[in-house]
Every structure is written in C-alpha cells, then in structure tokens.
Amino acid sequence: MSPTPSLNLDSFDRNILEIVQRSNRATSDQIAEQVGLSPAAVQRRLKKMREHKVIQADISVVDPRSAGRPMTFVVQVTLERERADLMDAFKKEMKLHPAVQQCYYVTGSSDFILIITGKDMEDYDRFTREAFFDNTNIRGFQTNVVMDAVKVGLSVPLAEE
C-alpha cells in the first residue's frame, strides 16, 4: 500500500480539527456553525482528512481508573544489540501488548520509552517478566511510577505560526 500524499491544511481544516480533537461526537451541523461552512463542506473536509490520514482515528478516551487500571508507568528500555531485525521485533511485540499505551523509539541513553498502564504493581511485575526478562535482547529498563497525571492528552496544537 503506497503512502497517502500529504494534505495542505487551511484555516477551516485547522478549526475543524480543533473541534473534533475536543469531541469526536460533534456533528457536522455543530462544526459548520462554529467554523462558518456548510455541513456538507465540513463532511467533505472531514472525509478528505480521514482519507489522507490527517485524522488517524475516531476514538473515545477511557479513564484508566474507571477501567480498573489506575497505575501508569513510564519505562526506559535499553536493548542489548541495535540490529534492525531485533528492534523491529521489539516494536512489533510492544504494538501487540495491550498494556503498552505508547511506545517511542528514541535517541539518548535508552532506545525506547514506553507508557504502560496496569492494575497494580503485581500486574506490572507480570508485564516485565513477559516483555523484558524473557527477552534476551533487553539490556535493562528503568521504571518511573506516575504519582499524578498532571496533563495527559493527544491533541495536536493547530494554531498557525
């Protein structure tokens, strides 16, 4: 599958995206009223932004505490060997693990930063045994337990510079 060509966003697109980032349940009528377009024009723009993967997903954000997963862990992982096939295998494993909310391949003293959710410390211990201790390519990992989620979000700032 070939990559979708990028889409140049105008001020209408940016305003529409600001609205749908706050609530993906906003109707095209509600959005149209706020941005000064017709509902049909809003629908066309949303469709185009979805086709071009500007809008990657329409989701609901679930409170982890309400779902019985009140703990969040920020984990730095260092690999033993940085071969492409081993890094790709680690990336694939992290994508498949439901406890891993985010996985970043990074520069610096570690190779990956993970954001992991868990029920409790025992749940996290099980995760580390599966994902890290059983993986011979993990040199080490360092865990930070989140004490207070001061700001959590996925909204992208869209104001034009």
N, C-alpha and C positions, 0 to 999 in steps of 0.2 A: 504494500500500500504506500503510495507516494505521499510526502508531506503536503498538508494543505497550505496554499500560499498565504502569506500574512495579509492582514486586513488593516487598512489605514482607518483609524477611529476618528470621527469628527466629534464636535461638542455634543451633538444629540446622542451619539453612541455612548459617550462617556457618561452623560447624565442618566441614560437608561441603565448602564452598568452600575452606577452608584445606587440606584433604586433596587435593582434585583440582587445586589450584594447584601442589602439590608433585609430584604424579604423576597424570596423567590415565588411567593404566593401573590404578589402584586399583579393585578390584571392589566391587560394591555390598555383598557379604558383608563384605569388609575394612572398608569405610567404616562399615557398620552396627555392627560390633563396636566401633569406636572412638567412635562418637557416641551409641550407646545407642538405636538404632532398628532396626526390622526391615529386611532387604534390600529388600523390596517398598516400604516407606516411603521409603527412600533413592532407589530408582529413580523413584518418583513425584515426589519433590522435585527430582531432577536434571532430569527431563523438563520440569517446570514452569519451572525456572530457564533451561533452554535455550530454551523457547518464549517466555519474556519477555526473552530476550537478556541476562540476567544473566551467563550463560556464553555468550560470544560465539563461541568456537571451541575445539575439542579438537585440540591440535597437539602435535608433538614439536619440541623446541628443538634445532637443529642447531648444532654447534660450527663457527663460520666458518672457523677454521684447517683443520679436517678437510675442509672443503668447498673448500679452495683459495682462500679469500677472507680472508686474515689481517689485512687493513688495515681500520680503521674511521675514518671522517671525520665530524666534527661541523661542519656548514656553516650559516652565517647568510646568508640571501638577502634582498636588498632589491629591491623592484620599482620600476620607473620610475613607473608610474601605478597607483593603487589602485582602479581601477574593478572593480566586481563581476564583470563578464564576464571580465576579464583574470586576476583572482585565481582564479576558478573554473577557467579554462583551465589555470593553473599547477597547481592542486590535482589536476586530472584527470591531467595529464602525470606528476606525481610518483607518483600512485597506480599508474599503469601501468608505471613504470620498475622493473625487478626489483632494481636495486642500492639503491634507496631503501627502507630498512627502516622508517623512521619519518619522518613529516612533520607538523610542527606550525605552525599559523598563530598567530602570537604578537603581543603588544604589545611596545613598546620600540623600540630603534634599528633593528631589522630586521623584516621581515614574516614570514619563515618560518625555522624551524630544521629541518634535515634530518639524519638519521643514515643514513650511506651506507656500504656495505661494498664492498671492492674487492680485486682480486688483487694489485695493486701501484700505484705512482704513475702508470705509463703508462695503466693501466686507469682510474684516477680522472681523468687528463687527458682521455681519450676521453669520459668521462661529462660533464665540464664543457663540452667543446666542443658536445656534443649538447644538453645540457639548459640551459646558461647562455649560451654565446656565440652560439648560433643563435637565441636568444630575445630579440627586440628590447625586451621589457618587463622585462628584468633590468637594474637599475641597477648592481648589484655583488653580490659574495659574498665571504665571508671563511671560510677553511677552517682547522679545527683537526684535526691528525692525532692520533689516540689512541695514546698510548705504552703505557698499561697500563689494561686494563679492570678497574678496581678492584671495581666492582659492576655487574652487568647483570641485569636481571630485569623481569618483567612482573606479578609477584604484587602484588595489592592488599591492603593491611593491612585485616583484617576485625574486629579487636577492637572491641567496643562501647565507646564513650566514656562 
